[in-house]
């Protein structure tokens, strides 16, 4: 029997909601028998509250793969998923960037069959936002971990890890893209080797475990809009990493008044024109550090308006602060005394 047909013997289900999942789905479908996709229900979006399907659901429909949509893994939704998996005689369930926590009944029903792709080198950064935290902390190395799903979050035995050297200019969006691609390139080989007993499971070192807790809601490992507020007491390099970490969501922000005469910003001092509310929010989409380690904002978005570049902001929203030449004030005072 050739290698492709041997791969086809594995029946695999996929749990995921991310738009970035498609390369993984393509790999699973061409290598194994992809028997089921589980994703979240359609959500209402936009002013007119139109229903939007996940990309996973769209892909499953296009490729004639059975799918189930759920609002969560509990109650009748959980029963439906377990029934579908049992009916499919599934060998493995692959989880990647799924919106829901995998509950104990599912793990107990399919022991050693649920496998997760986590976007960090576990046990570092357990939780829902590992990519953002790698950027926030200025890490030079990150990666992916393929591991068994256990009842405690991201604690299962490791099957495989792949490191990735960061360039230092990644946003969470671009880094997720890179790591999903890395996962897609390796996942079928890992599943095949695991199914043949060729992988030694490695328990995680609990003493080394860290979690991606939110700074504003410390009981959760998810990202919240409040987390993205810029704290100007922080060093400029910390602020620059924060801007990258929270792009594309929720986007780092500050109150407009904090941009005035701000010593952390590159370029001339300025005050805001009257056409902008100083208490309104400004979202900063991109920035970099100049050669003096000051923050050079590239793109930003005043509240209620479109995204613009820094030059447009300077031309339309600010007035320069005229600074007196060094020593001029003393000269004028001395002149007044002699007159």
C-alpha positions in Angstrom: 0.0 0.0 0.0 1.5 3.4 -1.0 2.2 6.1 1.5 -0.8 8.3 0.5 -3.3 5.5 1.0 -1.7 4.6 4.3 -2.2 8.2 5.4 -5.8 8.1 4.3 -6.6 5.4 6.9 -6.4 8.1 9.6 -9.7 9.7 10.3 -9.2 13.2 11.6 -11.6 15.9 12.9 -10.7 19.6 13.2 -11.8 22.1 15.9 -11.1 25.7 15.0 -12.5 29.2 14.3 -9.5 31.2 13.0 -9.4 32.5 9.4 -5.8 31.3 9.4 -6.8 27.7 9.7 -7.3 27.1 6.0 -3.7 25.9 5.2 -4.0 23.3 8.1 -7.3 22.1 6.8 -5.9 21.8 3.3 -3.0 19.7 4.6 -5.3 17.4 6.6 -7.7 17.0 3.8 -5.1 16.0 1.2 -3.2 13.7 3.6 -5.9 12.1 5.8 -9.6 11.5 5.8 -11.0 14.7 7.2 -14.3 13.5 8.6 -15.6 16.6 10.6 -15.0 20.3 11.2 -16.4 21.9 14.4 -16.5 25.7 14.5 -18.5 28.4 16.1 -22.0 29.6 15.1 -22.4 32.4 12.6 -22.1 35.8 14.2 -23.8 39.1 13.5 -21.5 41.8 12.3 -21.7 45.4 11.1 -24.3 48.1 11.2 -26.9 45.8 9.6 -26.1 42.8 11.8 -25.6 40.4 8.9 -24.7 36.9 9.8 -21.1 36.0 9.0 -19.8 32.4 8.7 -16.3 31.4 10.0 -13.8 30.7 7.3 -13.7 27.1 8.6 -17.4 26.6 7.9 -17.0 28.2 4.4 -14.1 25.9 3.6 -15.9 22.8 4.8 -19.0 23.7 2.6 -16.8 24.3 -0.4 -14.9 21.0 0.1 -17.9 18.9 1.0 -16.6 18.1 4.5 -19.1 17.5 7.2 -19.3 20.4 9.7 -21.0 21.3 13.0 -21.5 24.8 14.3 -21.8 25.4 18.0 -22.3 28.2 20.6 -20.1 26.3 23.1 -19.0 22.9 24.2 -21.7 22.2 26.7 -25.3 20.9 26.9 -26.8 19.8 23.6 -23.9 21.2 21.6 -21.5 19.0 23.4 -23.7 15.9 23.0 -24.0 16.7 19.3 -20.2 16.9 18.8 -19.6 13.7 20.8 -22.2 11.9 18.7 -20.7 13.1 15.4 -17.2 12.1 16.5 -18.4 8.6 17.5 -20.3 8.1 14.3 -17.2 9.1 12.3 -14.9 6.6 14.2 -12.4 9.4 14.5 -8.8 8.6 15.2 -7.7 12.1 16.2 -9.2 15.5 16.9 -6.9 18.4 16.0 -7.6 21.7 17.8 -6.1 25.0 16.6 -7.1 28.5 17.8 -10.5 27.3 18.9 -12.9 29.7 20.7 -14.0 27.2 23.4 -12.3 25.3 26.2 -12.3 21.6 25.7 -14.4 20.1 28.5 -13.6 17.0 30.6 -16.4 14.8 29.1 -14.9 15.2 25.6 -11.4 14.5 26.9 -12.6 11.4 28.8 -14.6 10.1 25.8 -11.6 10.4 23.5 -8.5 9.9 25.7 -5.2 10.6 24.0 -7.0 11.5 20.8 -7.4 15.2 21.3 -4.3 17.1 20.1 -3.8 20.9 20.3 -1.6 23.3 18.3 -0.5 25.9 20.8 1.4 29.0 19.6 4.2 29.2 22.1 6.9 26.9 23.3 5.1 25.3 26.3 5.1 25.4 29.2 5.8 29.1 28.5 2.7 31.2 27.8 -0.2 28.9 28.6 -3.5 30.5 27.8 -5.3 32.3 25.0 -2.8 35.0 24.0 0.7 33.5 23.7 1.6 35.4 20.6 0.8 38.8 22.0 2.8 38.1 25.2 5.8 36.9 23.2 5.9 40.3 21.5 5.0 42.3 24.7 8.0 40.7 26.5 10.4 41.2 23.7 11.2 37.5 23.2 13.7 36.6 20.5 12.4 33.0 20.1 8.9 31.7 20.0 7.3 28.7 18.2 4.6 26.2 18.3 3.8 23.2 20.5 1.8 20.2 19.4 0.5 18.5 22.5 -2.2 16.3 24.0 -5.3 18.0 25.5 -5.7 17.5 29.2 -8.2 18.9 31.7 -5.9 21.7 32.8 -5.3 24.4 30.3 -2.4 23.7 27.9 -0.8 21.2 30.3 -0.8 18.0 28.2 2.2 16.0 27.2 4.3 17.5 24.4 4.4 15.6 21.1 6.5 18.0 19.1 7.9 21.6 19.2 9.2 23.9 16.5 11.1 27.1 17.3 10.9 30.4 15.4 13.4 33.2 15.6 11.7 36.5 15.7 12.8 39.5 13.6 11.7 42.0 16.1 9.2 43.8 13.9 6.3 41.3 13.9 2.8 42.3 14.9 0.6 39.6 16.5 -1.2 39.4 13.1 1.9 38.7 11.1 3.4 36.4 13.7 0.2 34.3 13.9 0.4 34.0 10.1 3.9 32.7 10.3 3.2 30.2 13.1 0.1 28.9 11.4 2.1 28.3 8.3 4.7 26.5 10.4 2.0 24.3 11.9 0.5 23.5 8.5 3.9 22.4 7.2 4.5 19.9 10.1 1.2 18.7 11.5 0.5 15.8 9.2 3.9 14.2 9.8 3.5 14.6 13.6 0.0 13.0 13.5 1.3 10.1 11.4 4.3 9.4 13.6 2.1 9.6 16.8 -0.4 7.2 15.3 2.5 4.7 14.6 3.9 5.0 18.2 7.0 6.8 16.9 6.8 9.8 19.3 7.8 9.9 22.9 5.4 12.0 24.9 7.2 14.6 27.1 5.5 15.8 30.3 5.6 19.6 30.8 7.7 21.1 33.6 5.1 22.6 35.8 7.7 24.7 37.7 8.5 26.5 34.4 4.9 27.2 33.4 3.7 30.8 32.8 0.3 32.1 31.8 -0.9 34.9 29.6 -3.1 36.6 32.2 -4.7 40.0 31.2 -3.2 43.0 33.1 -6.7 44.5 33.5 -8.7 41.2 34.1 -6.1 39.0 35.8 -8.4 36.0 36.1 -8.5 35.6 32.3 -5.8 34.8 29.7 -7.7 36.5 26.9 -7.0 40.0 25.5 -9.3 42.9 26.4 -9.5 46.4 24.9 -8.5 47.9 28.2 -5.2 46.0 28.0 -4.2 48.1 25.0 -4.1 51.5 26.7 -0.6 53.0 26.4 1.0 53.8 29.7 3.4 56.7 28.9 5.5 56.1 32.0 6.7 53.0 30.3 10.0 53.1 28.2 9.6 53.9 24.5 10.6 50.3 23.5 8.0 48.8 25.7 5.3 51.1 24.1 6.5 50.1 20.6 6.2 46.4 21.4 2.7 47.1 22.8 1.6 48.7 19.6 2.8 45.7 17.6 1.3 43.1 20.1 -2.2 44.6 19.9 -2.3 44.9 16.1 -4.6 43.9 14.5 -6.8 43.8 17.6 -7.7 45.6 19.8 -5.1 48.3 18.6 -3.1 50.2 21.2 -4.7 53.5 22.2 -4.2 56.7 24.2 -6.2 59.8 25.1 -5.4 62.6 22.6 -4.2 65.0 25.3 -1.3 62.6 26.2 0.3 63.2 22.7 0.8 66.9 23.4 4.4 67.9 24.3 5.2 64.2 24.9 8.9 63.7 25.4 8.6 60.0 24.4 7.6 61.0 20.8 10.1 61.6 18.0 10.0 65.0 16.2 8.9 68.4 17.3 6.6 69.2 20.2 3.0 70.2 19.4 -0.4 71.0 20.8 -3.7 69.8 19.4 -5.9 72.0 17.3 -9.4 72.7 18.5 -10.9 70.3 15.9 -9.9 67.3 18.1 -11.3 66.5 21.5 -8.4 66.1 23.9 -10.3 63.5 25.9 -11.1 61.4 22.8 -9.2 58.2 22.1 -6.5 57.9 19.4 -5.6 54.4 18.2 -2.0 53.9 17.2 -1.7 51.2 14.5 2.0 51.3 13.8 5.2 53.0 15.1 8.9 52.4 15.3 11.8 53.7 17.4 14.1 56.4 16.0 17.9 56.5 16.6 17.3 58.3 19.8 15.0 55.6 21.1 12.0 57.8 20.8 8.7 56.6 19.4 8.0 57.5 15.8 4.3 57.0 15.1 3.5 55.9 11.5 -0.2 55.4 11.4 -3.0 56.4 13.8 -6.7 56.9 14.0 -8.5 59.7 15.8 -11.8 58.6 17.4 -14.6 58.4 14.9 -12.3 59.0 11.9 -10.4 57.0 9.4 -6.8 55.8 9.8 -4.2 58.3 8.7 -0.5 58.5 8.5 1.6 60.7 10.9 2.1 63.5 8.2 -1.6 63.8 7.7 -2.1 64.0 11.4 0.5 66.8 11.8 -1.0 68.8 8.9 -4.6 68.5 10.1 -4.6 68.2 13.8 -1.6 69.8 15.5 0.1 73.1 16.0 3.9 73.3 16.6 5.1 74.6 19.9 7.5 77.4 19.2 10.6 77.0 21.4 12.8 79.9 22.3 16.4 79.6 21.3 18.6 78.5 24.1 19.6 81.4 26.3 17.2 83.9 24.7 15.1 84.2 27.9 18.2 85.1 30.0 19.3 87.6 27.4 16.0 89.3 27.4 15.9 89.4 31.2 19.4 90.9 31.4 18.4 93.5 28.8 15.4 94.5 30.8 17.6 95.0 33.9 20.0 97.4 32.0 17.3 99.4 30.3 
